[in-house]
């Protein structure tokens, strides 16, 4: 009799922690005091680090689960998109940037669902991983700058947001192209 895989593995617990950290992050980011903003930044950084650890840990220990595979992209989207939305609301990130990020996510997820329905999988690309990493670094720096409103860091953040847009569009086009090729085989 084959040994049954546990539902909650270490990597899946890390993913759940990432989801749970979104709530205090969203509450604290809107507080108008330095300690709350610093704790919001810490929540964001911890959540971001879990994203880099959980997938590698699951693959290395052969503990990839269906639950983890489902929750991981959901956790990423919650963390990134809700943080972008909060920063739009605070007037720090332009709405059009968030709209591009959101449309790309919906388009890629839609293509992945259609591909899955047809029995094919579109795996994560290196461009998507780089995009996520740059998004997380950019969002962390923007949250950091909420505390200090430094002009030099604000300029760096604007440049990083444009890099995020380029990577978002490029990685989205890459996923959609791969998906379209698989669908038309």
Backbone as a printed PyTorch tensor [residue, N CA C, xyz], in Angstrom:
tensor([[[  0.8310,  -1.1700,   0.0000],
         [  0.0000,   0.0000,   0.0000],
         [  0.8830,   1.2440,   0.0000]],

        [[  0.6120,   2.1660,  -0.9300],
         [  1.4150,   3.3830,  -1.0580],
         [  1.1390,   4.3280,   0.1080]],

        [[  2.2070,   4.9710,   0.5560],
         [  2.0830,   5.9180,   1.6520],
         [  1.3840,   7.1790,   1.1420]],

        [[  0.3680,   7.6190,   1.8660],
         [ -0.3980,   8.7880,   1.4680],
         [  0.3660,  10.0580,   1.8430]],

        [[  0.4120,  11.0280,   0.9030],
         [  1.0800,  12.2950,   1.1710],
         [  0.2430,  13.1350,   2.1310]],

        [[  0.9000,  13.8080,   3.0650],
         [  0.1440,  14.6860,   3.9600],
         [ -0.3860,  15.9030,   3.1890]],

        [[ -1.5090,  16.4340,   3.6370],
         [ -2.0890,  17.6130,   2.9850],
         [ -1.3020,  18.8620,   3.3630]],

        [[ -0.9880,  18.9890,   4.6350],
         [ -0.2570,  20.1640,   5.1070],
         [  1.2140,  19.8320,   5.2800]],

        [[  1.9990,  20.2540,   4.3230],
         [  3.4440,  20.0800,   4.4040],
         [  4.0530,  21.4060,   4.8520]],

        [[  5.3250,  21.3920,   5.1640],
         [  6.0180,  22.6250,   5.5470],
         [  5.8580,  23.7300,   4.5110]],

        [[  6.0960,  23.4280,   3.2270],
         [  5.9300,  24.4680,   2.2120],
         [  4.4950,  25.0040,   2.1330]],

        [[  3.5070,  24.1440,   2.2940],
         [  2.1150,  24.6020,   2.2510],
         [  1.8080,  25.4820,   3.4580]],

        [[  2.3720,  25.1560,   4.6010],
         [  2.1810,  25.9960,   5.7880],
         [  2.7940,  27.3800,   5.5450]],

        [[  3.9590,  27.4420,   4.8990],
         [  4.5510,  28.7410,   4.5560],
         [  3.6260,  29.5480,   3.6420]],

        [[  3.0110,  28.8740,   2.6870],
         [  2.0780,  29.5480,   1.7860],
         [  0.8880,  30.0960,   2.5630]],

        [[  0.3800,  29.3090,   3.4990],
         [ -0.7470,  29.7670,   4.3310],
         [ -0.3240,  30.9660,   5.1800]],

        [[  0.8920,  30.9560,   5.6830],
         [  1.4030,  32.1020,   6.4440],
         [  1.4000,  33.3490,   5.5680]],

        [[  1.7950,  33.1930,   4.3000],
         [  1.7910,  34.3250,   3.3650],
         [  0.3830,  34.8900,   3.2170]],

        [[ -0.6030,  34.0280,   3.1000],
         [ -1.9980,  34.4680,   2.9800],
         [ -2.4360,  35.1900,   4.2540]],

        [[ -2.1080,  34.6070,   5.4060],
         [ -2.5130,  35.1870,   6.6910],
         [ -1.8640,  36.5640,   6.9030]],

        [[ -0.6240,  36.7460,   6.4620],
         [  0.0800,  38.0130,   6.6530],
         [ -0.5330,  39.1620,   5.8460]],

        [[ -1.3140,  38.8440,   4.8300],
         [ -1.9260,  39.8950,   4.0140],
         [ -2.8980,  40.7400,   4.8520]],

        [[ -3.6290,  40.1180,   5.7620],
         [ -4.6150,  40.8580,   6.5640],
         [ -3.9550,  41.9300,   7.4410]],

        [[ -2.9660,  41.5840,   8.2960],
         [ -2.3460,  42.6620,   9.0790],
         [ -1.6430,  43.6950,   8.1970]],

        [[ -1.0780,  43.2450,   7.0890],
         [ -0.4470,  44.1730,   6.1500],
         [ -1.4550,  45.2140,   5.6750]],

        [[ -2.6370,  44.7440,   5.2660],
         [ -3.6580,  45.6700,   4.7560],
         [ -4.1670,  46.6130,   5.8520]],

        [[ -4.2860,  46.1250,   7.0580],
         [ -4.7520,  46.9790,   8.1520],
         [ -3.6780,  48.0130,   8.5070]],

        [[ -2.4440,  47.5520,   8.6260],
         [ -1.3620,  48.4220,   9.0960],
         [ -0.9200,  49.4550,   8.0570]],

        [[ -1.0000,  49.1170,   6.7890],
         [ -0.5240,  50.0380,   5.7590],
         [ -1.3540,  51.3220,   5.7180]],

        [[ -2.6030,  51.2350,   6.2030],
         [ -3.4750,  52.4100,   6.1960],
         [ -3.3810,  53.2300,   7.4900]],

        [[ -2.6190,  52.7490,   8.4490],
         [ -2.4610,  53.4950,   9.7000],
         [ -1.4980,  54.6530,   9.4700]],

        [[ -1.7530,  55.7410,  10.1520],
         [ -0.9520,  56.9460,   9.9470],
         [  0.0840,  57.1260,  11.0500]],

        [[  0.8330,  56.0430,  11.3010],
         [  1.9080,  56.1840,  12.2790],
         [  3.0740,  55.2860,  11.8770]],

        [[  4.2540,  55.7000,  12.2740],
         [  5.4800,  55.0240,  11.8690],
         [  5.5500,  53.5570,  12.3170]],

        [[  5.2500,  53.2260,  13.5720],
         [  5.3390,  51.8060,  13.9660],
         [  4.4420,  50.8990,  13.1180]],

        [[  3.2190,  51.3400,  12.8130],
         [  2.3090,  50.5170,  11.9990],
         [  2.8770,  50.3070,  10.5990]],

        [[  3.4270,  51.3670,  10.0100],
         [  3.9910,  51.2590,   8.6600],
         [  5.2180,  50.3370,   8.6470]],

        [[  6.0100,  50.4030,   9.7100],
         [  7.1890,  49.5220,   9.7970],
         [  6.7420,  48.0680,   9.9330]],

        [[  5.7360,  47.8100,  10.7490],
         [  5.2300,  46.4360,  10.9020],
         [  4.5930,  45.9630,   9.5940]],

        [[  3.9190,  46.8700,   8.8720],
         [  3.3640,  46.5190,   7.5520],
         [  4.4900,  46.0920,   6.6140]],

        [[  5.5740,  46.8400,   6.6310],
         [  6.7320,  46.4970,   5.7930],
         [  7.2980,  45.1330,   6.1900]],

        [[  7.4030,  44.8760,   7.4800],
         [  7.9130,  43.5840,   7.9590],
         [  6.9950,  42.4470,   7.5050]],

        [[  5.6850,  42.6520,   7.6240],
         [  4.7190,  41.6350,   7.1440],
         [  4.9250,  41.3700,   5.6610]],

        [[  5.0860,  42.4490,   4.8810],
         [  5.2720,  42.2850,   3.4370],
         [  6.5640,  41.5230,   3.1310]],

        [[  7.6350,  41.8920,   3.8050],
         [  8.9260,  41.2310,   3.5490],
         [  8.8630,  39.7550,   3.9370]],

        [[  8.3060,  39.4440,   5.1010],
         [  8.1940,  38.0380,   5.5170],
         [  7.3500,  37.2600,   4.5120]],

        [[  6.2230,  37.8380,   4.1000],
         [  5.3590,  37.1640,   3.1240],
         [  6.1040,  36.9460,   1.8100]],

        [[  6.8560,  37.9370,   1.3740],
         [  7.6120,  37.8100,   0.1240],
         [  8.6790,  36.7270,   0.2240]],

        [[  9.3540,  36.6700,   1.3470],
         [ 10.4010,  35.6570,   1.5330],
         [  9.7950,  34.2540,   1.5060]],

        [[  8.5950,  34.0940,   2.1040],
         [  7.9750,  32.7660,   2.0780],
         [  7.7260,  32.3160,   0.6420]],

        [[  7.4490,  33.2830,  -0.2590],
         [  7.2130,  32.9240,  -1.6540],
         [  8.4620,  32.3300,  -2.2920]],

        [[  9.6170,  32.8330,  -1.9200],
         [ 10.8590,  32.3240,  -2.5010],
         [ 11.2900,  31.0030,  -1.8790]],

        [[ 10.8190,  30.7320,  -0.6780],
         [ 11.2330,  29.5140,   0.0170],
         [ 10.3090,  28.3360,  -0.2830]],

        [[  8.9790,  28.5470,  -0.2640],
         [  8.0480,  27.4150,  -0.2680],
         [  8.1400,  26.5210,  -1.5000]],

        [[  8.2070,  27.1080,  -2.6720],
         [  8.2720,  26.2960,  -3.8930],
         [  9.5470,  25.4820,  -3.9930]],

        [[ 10.6660,  26.1230,  -3.6640],
         [ 11.9440,  25.4140,  -3.7130],
         [ 11.9670,  24.2770,  -2.6940]],

        [[ 11.4530,  24.5700,  -1.5060],
         [ 11.4020,  23.5740,  -0.4360],
         [ 10.5320,  22.3920,  -0.8550]],

        [[  9.3860,  22.6800,  -1.4420],
         [  8.4700,  21.6020,  -1.8620],
         [  9.1120,  20.7170,  -2.9310]],

        [[  9.7830,  21.3420,  -3.9010],
         [ 10.4170,  20.5470,  -4.9610],
         [ 11.6040,  19.7550,  -4.4230]],

        [[ 12.4000,  20.3860,  -3.5720],
         [ 13.5960,  19.7270,  -3.0520],
         [ 13.2470,  18.5260,  -2.1800]],

        [[ 12.1680,  18.6280,  -1.4060],
         [ 11.7910,  17.5460,  -0.4980],
         [ 10.6930,  16.6540,  -1.0830]],

        [[ 10.3640,  16.8840,  -2.3360],
         [  9.3090,  16.1190,  -3.0160],
         [  8.0020,  16.1550,  -2.2260]],

        [[  7.6750,  17.3460,  -1.7010],
         [  6.4520,  17.4960,  -0.9050],
         [  5.4640,  18.4520,  -1.5750]],

        [[  5.4650,  18.4450,  -2.9030],
         [  4.4980,  19.2420,  -3.6560],
         [  3.1250,  18.5990,  -3.4710]],

        [[  2.1380,  19.4080,  -3.0890],
         [  0.7810,  18.8980,  -2.8970],
         [ -0.1790,  19.6680,  -3.7930]],

        [[ -1.3350,  19.0910,  -4.0400],
         [ -2.3570,  19.7880,  -4.8200],
         [ -2.7880,  21.0600,  -4.1050]],

        [[ -2.9220,  20.9770,  -2.7840],
         [ -3.3190,  22.1570,  -2.0100],
         [ -2.2690,  23.2620,  -2.1390]],

        [[ -1.0120,  22.9010,  -2.0110],
         [  0.0700,  23.8800,  -2.1490],
         [  0.1160,  24.4810,  -3.5420]],

        [[ -0.0640,  23.6410,  -4.5530],
         [ -0.0550,  24.1260,  -5.9390],
         [ -1.2160,  25.0780,  -6.2000]],

        [[ -2.3360,  24.8650,  -5.5140],
         [ -3.4890,  25.7600,  -5.6490],
         [ -3.2770,  27.0530,  -4.8710]],

        [[ -2.8050,  26.9270,  -3.6180],
         [ -2.6960,  28.0970,  -2.7460],
         [ -1.5420,  29.0330,  -3.1070]],

        [[ -0.4400,  28.4920,  -3.6330],
         [  0.7380,  29.3250,  -3.8980],
         [  0.4410,  30.4850,  -4.8420]],

        [[ -0.1130,  30.2410,  -6.0270],
         [ -0.3900,  31.4010,  -6.8980],
         [ -1.4690,  32.3180,  -6.3250]],

        [[ -2.4120,  31.7450,  -5.5890],
         [ -3.4470,  32.5580,  -4.9430],
         [ -2.8140,  33.4930,  -3.9110]],

        [[ -1.9010,  32.9540,  -3.1190],
         [ -1.2070,  33.7590,  -2.1030],
         [ -0.4020,  34.8810,  -2.7520]],

        [[  0.2790,  34.5600,  -3.8550],
         [  1.0590,  35.5820,  -4.5720],
         [  0.1600,  36.7070,  -5.0560]],

        [[ -0.9560,  36.3360,  -5.6580],
         [ -1.8730,  37.3470,  -6.2090],
         [ -2.4900,  38.1900,  -5.0980]],

        [[ -2.8340,  37.5450,  -3.9900],
         [ -3.3830,  38.3070,  -2.8600],
         [ -2.3540,  39.3100,  -2.3560]],

        [[ -1.1410,  38.8530,  -2.1290],
         [ -0.0970,  39.7180,  -1.5950],
         [  0.2040,  40.8770,  -2.5400]],

        [[  0.4760,  40.5660,  -3.7780],
         [  0.8940,  41.6040,  -4.7210],
         [ -0.2620,  42.5190,  -5.1030]],

        [[ -1.3860,  41.9410,  -5.5040],
         [ -2.4820,  42.7790,  -5.9980],
         [ -3.1310,  43.6100,  -4.8950]],

        [[ -3.3000,  43.0490,  -3.7070],
         [ -3.8750,  43.8440,  -2.6260],
         [ -2.9090,  44.9320,  -2.1580]],

        [[ -1.6190,  44.6600,  -2.1930],
         [ -0.6440,  45.7000,  -1.8450],
         [ -0.6600,  46.8010,  -2.8890]],

        [[ -0.6780,  46.4270,  -4.1670],
         [ -0.7960,  47.4450,  -5.2230],
         [ -2.0680,  48.2730,  -5.0240]],

        [[ -3.1780,  47.6040,  -4.7530],
         [ -4.4540,  48.3090,  -4.5670],
         [ -4.3730,  49.2880,  -3.3960]],

        [[ -3.7810,  48.8600,  -2.2930],
         [ -3.6180,  49.7490,  -1.1290],
         [ -2.7710,  50.9630,  -1.4900]],

        [[ -1.6990,  50.7310,  -2.2480],
         [ -0.8130,  51.8350,  -2.6280],
         [ -1.4740,  52.7740,  -3.6340]],

        [[ -2.3550,  52.2370,  -4.4680],
         [ -3.1540,  53.0940,  -5.3590],
         [ -4.0740,  53.9670,  -4.5140]],

        [[ -4.7440,  53.3440,  -3.5570],
         [ -5.6600,  54.0770,  -2.6740],
         [ -4.9210,  55.1850,  -1.9120]],

        [[ -3.6940,  54.9040,  -1.4890],
         [ -2.8960,  55.8910,  -0.7620],
         [ -2.3160,  56.9610,  -1.6890]],

        [[ -2.5120,  56.7960,  -3.0140],
         [ -2.0280,  57.7840,  -3.9750],
         [ -0.5540,  57.6840,  -4.2930]],

        [[  0.0480,  56.5410,  -3.9870],
         [  1.4860,  56.3640,  -4.1890],
         [  1.7930,  55.6830,  -5.5250]],

        [[  0.8800,  54.8500,  -5.9850],
         [  1.0370,  54.1320,  -7.2600],
         [ -0.1310,  54.5450,  -8.1600]],

        [[  0.1640,  54.8980,  -9.4170],
         [ -0.9240,  55.2570, -10.3340],
         [ -1.8370,  54.0600, -10.6290]],

        [[ -3.1140,  54.3320, -10.7610],
         [ -4.1140,  53.2960, -11.0260],
         [ -3.8020,  52.5250, -12.3060]],

        [[ -3.3050,  53.1990, -13.3360],
         [ -3.0690,  52.5260, -14.6130],
         [ -2.0110,  51.4240, -14.4760]],

        [[ -1.0510,  51.6080, -13.5720],
         [ -0.0290,  50.5700, -13.3600],
         [ -0.6780,  49.3330, -12.7400]],

        [[ -1.4990,  49.5580, -11.7230],
         [ -2.2090,  48.4370, -11.0950],
         [ -3.1160,  47.7510, -12.1090]],

        [[ -3.7730,  48.5340, -12.9770],
         [ -4.6750,  47.9580, -13.9810],
         [ -3.9070,  47.0200, -14.9180]],

        [[ -2.7210,  47.4240, -15.3410],
         [ -1.9180,  46.5700, -16.2350],
         [ -1.5280,  45.2740, -15.5180]],

        [[ -1.1110,  45.3850, -14.2690],
         [ -0.7350,  44.1970, -13.4870],
         [ -1.9340,  43.2580, -13.3600]],

        [[ -3.0960,  43.8300, -13.0530],
         [ -4.3020,  43.0310, -12.8520],
         [ -4.7770,  42.3690, -14.1510]],

        [[ -4.7820,  43.1170, -15.2480],
         [ -5.2130,  42.5620, -16.5400],
         [ -4.2860,  41.4380, -16.9630]],

        [[ -2.9940,  41.6140, -16.7670],
         [ -2.0300,  40.5620, -17.1140],
         [ -2.3150,  39.2980, -16.3030]],

        [[ -2.5680,  39.4600, -14.9950],
         [ -2.8530,  38.2980, -14.1590],
         [ -4.1120,  37.5680, -14.6210]],

        [[ -5.1670,  38.3150, -14.9110],
         [ -6.4020,  37.6860, -15.3870],
         [ -6.1890,  36.9840, -16.7310]],

        [[ -5.4390,  37.6160, -17.6300],
         [ -5.2010,  37.0190, -18.9520],
         [ -4.3910,  35.7240, -18.8260]],

        [[ -3.3360,  35.7660, -18.0280],
         [ -2.4940,  34.5790, -17.8600],
         [ -3.2770,  33.4680, -17.1570]],

        [[ -4.0070,  33.8220, -16.1000],
         [ -4.8020,  32.8020, -15.3910],
         [ -5.8670,  32.2090, -16.3020]],

        [[ -6.4800,  33.0520, -17.1180],
         [ -7.4780,  32.5610, -18.0730],
         [ -6.8680,  31.5910, -19.0720]],

        [[ -5.7080,  31.9400, -19.5960],
         [ -5.0220,  31.0590, -20.5460],
         [ -4.6330,  29.7500, -19.8670]],

        [[ -4.1800,  29.8300, -18.6210],
         [ -3.8110,  28.6130, -17.8940],
         [ -5.0260,  27.7160, -17.6780]],

        [[ -6.1770,  28.3130, -17.3660],
         [ -7.3950,  27.5190, -17.1520],
         [ -7.8490,  26.8470, -18.4390]],

        [[ -7.8030,  27.5880, -19.5370],
         [ -8.1990,  27.0080, -20.8320],
         [ -7.2420,  25.8800, -21.2030]],

        [[ -5.9600,  26.1160, -20.9970],
         [ -4.9660,  25.0770, -21.3050],
         [ -5.1790,  23.8510, -20.4320]],

        [[ -5.4370,  24.0550, -19.1380],
         [ -5.6600,  22.9320, -18.2240],
         [ -6.8980,  22.1460, -18.6380]],

        [[ -7.9220,  22.8560, -19.0620],
         [ -9.1440,  22.1810, -19.5090],
         [ -8.8580,  21.3000, -20.7310]],

        [[ -7.8930,  21.7180, -21.5450],
         [ -7.5130,  20.9410, -22.7280],
         [ -6.3910,  19.9470, -22.4400]],

        [[ -6.0650,  19.7910, -21.1480],
         [ -5.0930,  18.7700, -20.7690],
         [ -3.6450,  19.1880, -20.8530]],

        [[ -3.3680,  20.4660, -21.0060],
         [ -1.9750,  20.9110, -21.0440],
         [ -1.7180,  21.8730, -19.8840]],

        [[ -0.4660,  21.9610, -19.5270],
         [ -0.0630,  22.8370, -18.4340],
         [  0.9200,  23.8640, -18.9610]],

        [[  0.6860,  25.1130, -18.5880],
         [  1.6640,  26.1560, -18.9030],
         [  2.4520,  26.3900, -17.6210]],

        [[  3.7170,  25.9300, -17.6310],
         [  4.5030,  26.0790, -16.4190],
         [  4.9880,  27.5130, -16.2570]],

        [[  5.3350,  27.8220, -15.0190],
         [  5.8480,  29.1570, -14.7090],
         [  7.1310,  29.3900, -15.5000]],

        [[  7.2210,  30.5720, -16.0670],
         [  8.4160,  30.8990, -16.8440],
         [  9.3860,  31.7030, -15.9910]],

        [[ 10.6150,  31.7500, -16.4160],
         [ 11.6260,  32.5330, -15.7160],
         [ 11.2320,  34.0100, -15.7300]],

        [[ 10.5680,  34.4550, -16.8230],
         [ 10.1600,  35.8610, -16.9120],
         [  9.0940,  36.1900, -15.8630]],

        [[  8.1820,  35.2590, -15.6390],
         [  7.1620,  35.4570, -14.6160],
         [  7.7710,  35.4970, -13.2220]],

        [[  8.7720,  34.6550, -13.0010],
         [  9.4330,  34.6360, -11.6920],
         [ 10.2220,  35.9270, -11.4590]],

        [[ 10.9010,  36.3850, -12.4950],
         [ 11.6480,  37.6520, -12.3860],
         [ 10.6680,  38.8010, -12.1500]],

        [[  9.5500,  38.7900, -12.8650],
         [  8.5310,  39.8340, -12.6950],
         [  8.0450,  39.8680, -11.2590]],

        [[  7.7430,  38.7020, -10.6940],
         [  7.2570,  38.6340,  -9.3190],
         [  8.3180,  39.1480,  -8.3460]],

        [[  9.5570,  38.7680,  -8.5440],
         [ 10.6290,  39.2230,  -7.6660],
         [ 10.7820,  40.7460,  -7.7280]],

        [[ 10.7760,  41.3060,  -8.9330],
         [ 10.9180,  42.7600,  -9.0820],
         [  9.6950,  43.4740,  -8.5000]],

        [[  8.5010,  42.9070,  -8.6860],
         [  7.3080,  43.4940,  -8.0780],
         [  7.4520,  43.5430,  -6.5590]],

        [[  7.8910,  42.4500,  -5.9640],
         [  8.0080,  42.3860,  -4.5100],
         [  9.0600,  43.3650,  -3.9900]],

        [[ 10.1840,  43.4520,  -4.6590],
         [ 11.2260,  44.4080,  -4.2540],
         [ 10.6950,  45.8340,  -4.3740]],

        [[ 10.0340,  46.1260,  -5.4840],
         [  9.4890,  47.4680,  -5.7170],
         [  8.4460,  47.8230,  -4.6610]],

        [[  7.5190,  46.9080,  -4.4040],
         [  6.4780,  47.1770,  -3.4100],
         [  7.0820,  47.3640,  -2.0190]],

        [[  8.0870,  46.5730,  -1.6790],
         [  8.7480,  46.7230,  -0.3670],
         [  9.4020,  48.0980,  -0.2580]],

        [[ 10.0620,  48.5440,  -1.3200],
         [ 10.7020,  49.8610,  -1.2860],
         [  9.6680,  50.9860,  -1.2080]],

        [[  8.5410,  50.8060,  -1.8790],
         [  7.4850,  51.8220,  -1.8120],
         [  6.9050,  51.8750,  -0.4000]],

        [[  6.6460,  50.7250,   0.2000],
         [  6.1390,  50.6980,   1.5810],
         [  7.1810,  51.3170,   2.5220]],

        [[  8.4410,  50.9860,   2.3120],
         [  9.5200,  51.5740,   3.1160],
         [  9.4860,  53.0940,   3.0110]],

        [[  9.3010,  53.5970,   1.8040],
         [  9.3190,  55.0430,   1.5900],
         [  8.0600,  55.7410,   2.1230]],

        [[  7.0110,  54.9850,   2.4190],
         [  5.8380,  55.5930,   3.0710],
         [  6.2400,  56.2000,   4.4120]],

        [[  7.2820,  55.6240,   5.0100],
         [  7.7530,  56.0950,   6.3080],
         [  8.6170,  57.3390,   6.2140]],

        [[  9.2920,  57.5300,   5.0820],
         [ 10.3070,  58.5720,   5.0170],
         [ 10.0660,  59.6080,   3.9200]],

        [[  9.3160,  59.2490,   2.9000],
         [  9.0260,  60.1530,   1.7790],
         [ 10.2980,  60.8080,   1.2380]],

        [[ 11.2770,  59.9770,   0.9590],
         [ 12.5550,  60.4340,   0.4400],
         [ 12.4540,  60.6380,  -1.0680]],

        [[ 12.8680,  61.7990,  -1.5640],
         [ 12.7440,  62.1220,  -2.9950],
         [ 13.5800,  61.2000,  -3.8770]],

        [[ 14.7760,  60.8720,  -3.4340],
         [ 15.6320,  59.9870,  -4.2340],
         [ 14.9980,  58.6030,  -4.3270]],

        [[ 14.5110,  58.0760,  -3.2000],
         [ 13.8570,  56.7630,  -3.2040],
         [ 12.5590,  56.8070,  -4.0150]],

        [[ 11.8570,  57.9240,  -3.9650],
         [ 10.6380,  58.0670,  -4.7790],
         [ 10.9710,  57.9570,  -6.2650]],

        [[ 12.0690,  58.5720,  -6.6820],
         [ 12.5030,  58.5040,  -8.0850],
         [ 12.8890,  57.0760,  -8.4560]],

        [[ 13.6210,  56.4150,  -7.5730],
         [ 13.9980,  55.0110,  -7.8050],
         [ 12.7430,  54.1530,  -7.9210]],

        [[ 11.7600,  54.4000,  -7.0500],
         [ 10.5160,  53.6300,  -7.0870],
         [  9.7620,  53.8350,  -8.3940]],

        [[  9.7640,  55.0480,  -8.9060],
         [  9.1020,  55.3130, -10.1960],
         [  9.7970,  54.5250, -11.3030]],

        [[ 11.1120,  54.5380, -11.3050],
         [ 11.8720,  53.7820, -12.3120],
         [ 11.5520,  52.2920, -12.1780]],

        [[ 11.5360,  51.7920, -10.9400],
         [ 11.2230,  50.3790, -10.7180],
         [  9.8030,  50.0400, -11.1700]],

        [[  8.8560,  50.9500, -10.9640],
         [  7.4790,  50.7010, -11.4230],
         [  7.4270,  50.5620, -12.9410]],

        [[  8.2120,  51.3610, -13.6610],
         [  8.2520,  51.2190, -15.1200],
         [  8.8960,  49.8890, -15.5190]],

        [[  9.9080,  49.4580, -14.7830],
         [ 10.5110,  48.1420, -15.0380],
         [  9.4780,  47.0460, -14.7670]],

        [[  8.7060,  47.2030, -13.6840],
         [  7.6400,  46.2440, -13.3710],
         [  6.6540,  46.1610, -14.5400]],

        [[  6.2700,  47.3010, -15.0940],
         [  5.3140,  47.3010, -16.2150],
         [  5.9010,  46.5770, -17.4170]],

        [[  7.1520,  46.8480, -17.7380],
         [  7.8000,  46.1800, -18.8740],
         [  7.8190,  44.6680, -18.6440]],

        [[  8.2430,  44.2370, -17.4530],
         [  8.2960,  42.8070, -17.1460],
         [  6.8980,  42.1870, -17.1170]],

        [[  5.9260,  42.9310, -16.6260],
         [  4.5480,  42.4400, -16.5670],
         [  4.0200,  42.1750, -17.9670]],

        [[  4.2030,  43.1400, -18.8550],
         [  3.7150,  42.9900, -20.2330],
         [  4.4940,  41.8840, -20.9470]],

        [[  5.8170,  41.8790, -20.7900],
         [  6.6350,  40.8790, -21.4740],
         [  6.3150,  39.4700, -20.9930]],

        [[  6.2460,  39.2720, -19.6700],
         [  5.9720,  37.9250, -19.1610],
         [  4.5510,  37.4960, -19.5180]],

        [[  3.6200,  38.4310, -19.5060],
         [  2.2480,  38.1090, -19.9150],
         [  2.1940,  37.6660, -21.3630]],

        [[  2.8860,  38.4000, -22.2280],
         [  2.9250,  38.0300, -23.6470],
         [  3.5870,  36.6610, -23.8230]],

        [[  4.6230,  36.3830, -23.0400],
         [  5.3060,  35.0910, -23.1080],
         [  4.3510,  33.9560, -22.7400]],

        [[  3.6210,  34.1040, -21.6250],
         [  2.6510,  33.0790, -21.2100],
         [  1.5600,  32.9080, -22.2660]],

        [[  1.0250,  34.0110, -22.7640],
         [ -0.0730,  33.9270, -23.7250],
         [  0.3880,  33.2920, -25.0360]],

        [[  1.6040,  33.6110, -25.4530],
         [  2.1520,  33.0100, -26.6760],
         [  2.3320,  31.5060, -26.5040]],

        [[  2.9200,  31.1030, -25.3750],
         [  3.1030,  29.6670, -25.0990],
         [  1.7570,  28.9570, -25.0360]],

        [[  0.8120,  29.5820, -24.3480],
         [ -0.5170,  28.9850, -24.2350],
         [ -1.2060,  28.8520, -25.5720]],

        [[ -1.1240,  29.8780, -26.3900],
         [ -1.7550,  29.8620, -27.7030],
         [ -1.1400,  28.7670, -28.5720]],

        [[  0.1950,  28.6280, -28.5190],
         [  0.8630,  27.5800, -29.2950],
         [  0.4020,  26.1950, -28.8640]],

        [[  0.2380,  26.0000, -27.5500],
         [ -0.2170,  24.7030, -27.0570],
         [ -1.6630,  24.4340, -27.4790]],

        [[ -2.4830,  25.4550, -27.4790],
         [ -3.8850,  25.2860, -27.8490],
         [ -4.0920,  25.0210, -29.3240]],

        [[ -3.1780,  25.5360, -30.1640],
         [ -3.3330,  25.3840, -31.6110],
         [ -2.5600,  24.2170, -32.1920]],

        [[ -1.9820,  23.3790, -31.3310],
         [ -1.2450,  22.1910, -31.8140],
         [ -2.1840,  21.2080, -32.4460]]])
